[in-house]
Amino acid sequence: LGNGISFLIFAGIVAELPTSLSRFVSTWDPSQFFTYLLFLIVAIVTIVGVVFVNDGQRIIRYALPRPAYPTLRRRRPFRCNMR
């Protein structure tokens, strides 16, 4: 499983999007506004959380045995979400 299956899943979601949106508009209930708003807020918070975790870095400090390069930074950023 590689990028091909991800592309197929994405294509399936995009293909169903017009049908889902038309179904959502046709079944709109104004009394459920706060439920829709809560769902939208949870979706946005989830996306922001995934982006935050995916882009996370941790700075690791290290010491060299001798100062061969005095201008060399002694810190290295490591990705937290390495594969």
C-alpha positions in Angstrom: 0.0 0.0 0.0 1.5 3.3 -1.1 0.5 6.6 -2.5 -1.8 4.9 -5.0 -4.3 3.7 -2.4 -4.2 7.1 -0.7 -5.0 8.7 -4.1 -7.9 6.3 -4.6 -9.4 7.1 -1.2 -9.0 10.9 -1.8 -10.7 10.5 -5.3 -13.6 8.6 -3.7 -14.1 11.3 -1.1 -14.0 14.1 -3.7 -16.4 12.2 -5.9 -18.9 11.9 -3.1 -18.6 15.6 -2.0 -21.3 17.1 -4.3 -23.8 14.5 -3.3 -23.0 14.9 0.4 -23.3 18.7 0.2 -26.6 18.6 -1.7 -28.0 16.1 0.9 -26.8 18.4 3.7 -28.4 21.5 2.1 -31.7 19.7 1.5 -31.9 18.4 5.1 -30.9 21.6 6.7 -32.7 22.1 10.1 -32.2 25.6 11.6 -32.9 24.2 15.1 -29.8 22.1 14.8 -27.5 25.1 14.2 -25.5 24.7 17.3 -24.9 21.0 16.6 -23.6 21.9 13.2 -21.4 24.6 14.7 -20.0 22.2 17.3 -19.2 19.7 14.6 -17.4 22.4 12.6 -15.4 23.5 15.6 -14.4 20.0 16.5 -13.3 19.3 12.9 -11.2 22.5 12.8 -9.5 21.7 16.2 -8.8 18.2 15.0 -7.1 19.4 11.8 -5.1 22.0 13.7 -4.0 19.3 16.2 -2.9 17.0 13.4 -0.9 19.7 11.7 0.7 20.7 15.1 1.8 17.2 15.9 3.0 16.5 12.3 5.2 19.7 12.3 6.5 19.2 15.8 10.2 19.4 16.5 12.3 18.8 19.6 15.7 20.5 20.0 18.4 18.0 21.1 21.6 19.4 22.6 24.8 17.5 22.2 28.4 17.9 23.0 31.4 17.3 20.7 34.5 15.6 22.0 36.7 18.5 21.1 35.8 22.0 19.7 36.9 21.3 16.2 34.4 23.8 14.8 33.8 26.5 17.4 31.1 28.1 15.3 29.1 24.8 15.0 25.8 24.9 16.7 25.5 22.4 19.4 21.7 21.8 18.9 19.9 19.6 16.4 16.2 19.7 15.6 14.6 16.3 15.4 11.2 15.6 14.0 8.8 14.2 16.5 6.7 12.4 13.9 9.4 10.4 12.1 8.6 7.3 10.1 
